[in-house]
Amino acid sequence: MGAVGRQTPLLTKAPGINYTRNIMATRIHFVDLYSFYNDLDVSVIERLMEEYNISCSIKTIGSTRFLTDFGEHQEKRIAVEEEKVENARKIIEDAIKSGVISKEGRFRE
């Protein structure tokens, strides 16, 4: 055994548990990249980011911009992993150019 008062590290012989502890300690820093109002663009942008293995978060911001017969249009923002901002920007630019998503959004940085 060990001397009294000595603590052993919290590592186990099970590699999966140690791996999980290391992953849980890793934080991903997200950066707001793009703002838009079109609800249809949400699923398209999420799917595009997923296809290119870019983690993203889309949140709705503030109050209603305008009302239509089809519902409310609130600002949505997509945040992506900081180290993948340029890749995500290119993907969104290409989607706008090809008409896959609307042109009404704007890049935040």
C-alpha positions in Angstrom: 0.0 0.0 0.0 1.3 3.5 0.4 2.2 5.9 3.1 -0.6 7.5 5.1 -1.8 10.7 3.5 -0.7 9.8 0.0 -3.3 10.0 -2.7 -3.3 7.8 -5.8 -4.4 9.2 -9.1 -8.0 8.6 -10.2 -6.9 6.5 -13.2 -8.3 3.0 -13.6 -7.2 0.1 -15.7 -10.2 0.5 -17.9 -9.0 2.6 -20.9 -12.5 3.7 -21.9 -13.1 5.4 -18.5 -9.7 7.3 -18.6 -10.4 8.3 -22.2 -13.9 9.6 -21.3 -12.4 11.7 -18.4 -9.9 13.3 -20.8 -12.6 14.1 -23.3 -14.9 15.6 -20.7 -12.2 17.9 -19.6 -11.7 19.3 -23.2 -13.8 22.3 -23.9 -14.8 23.5 -27.3 -14.8 27.3 -27.8 -17.6 28.5 -30.1 -17.6 31.7 -32.0 -20.7 33.5 -33.4 -20.3 33.4 -37.2 -23.5 34.1 -39.0 -26.9 35.7 -38.2 -30.1 35.0 -40.2 -33.9 35.1 -39.9 -35.1 32.4 -42.3 -36.4 29.4 -40.3 -35.8 27.1 -43.3 -32.1 27.9 -43.3 -31.7 26.5 -39.8 -31.9 22.8 -40.8 -29.9 23.3 -44.0 -27.0 25.0 -42.1 -27.0 22.4 -39.4 -26.9 19.6 -41.9 -24.1 21.2 -43.9 -22.0 21.7 -40.7 -22.6 18.1 -39.8 -21.6 16.8 -43.2 -18.2 18.6 -42.8 -17.8 17.5 -39.1 -18.1 21.0 -37.7 -19.7 21.3 -34.3 -22.2 24.1 -34.2 -24.8 25.7 -32.1 -27.8 27.7 -33.4 -29.7 29.9 -31.0 -32.6 32.3 -31.3 -31.8 35.9 -30.2 -34.1 38.6 -28.9 -37.6 39.6 -29.9 -39.5 39.1 -33.1 -38.2 41.0 -36.1 -41.4 40.8 -38.0 -44.6 38.7 -38.2 -46.1 37.0 -41.3 -48.9 34.6 -41.9 -46.4 31.8 -41.5 -45.1 32.8 -38.1 -42.5 34.9 -36.3 -39.1 35.7 -37.7 -36.5 36.0 -35.0 -32.8 36.4 -35.4 -30.9 33.1 -35.3 -27.1 32.9 -34.8 -24.9 30.0 -35.7 -21.8 29.6 -33.6 -19.1 27.2 -34.7 -15.9 25.8 -33.3 -13.3 28.5 -33.2 -10.6 26.6 -35.1 -13.2 25.8 -37.9 -14.6 29.3 -38.5 -12.9 29.8 -41.9 -14.2 26.4 -43.1 -17.7 27.1 -41.9 -17.6 30.6 -43.5 -16.7 29.1 -46.9 -19.4 26.4 -46.6 -22.1 29.1 -45.9 -20.8 31.4 -48.6 -21.0 28.5 -51.1 -24.5 27.6 -49.9 -25.6 31.3 -50.5 -24.0 31.4 -54.0 -25.7 28.2 -55.0 -29.1 29.2 -53.6 -29.2 26.5 -51.0 -29.8 29.1 -48.3 -31.2 32.6 -48.5 -29.1 35.7 -48.9 -30.7 37.6 -46.1 -28.1 36.7 -43.4 -24.9 38.4 -42.5 -21.5 37.3 -41.1 -20.8 38.4 -37.6 -17.0 38.7 -38.0 
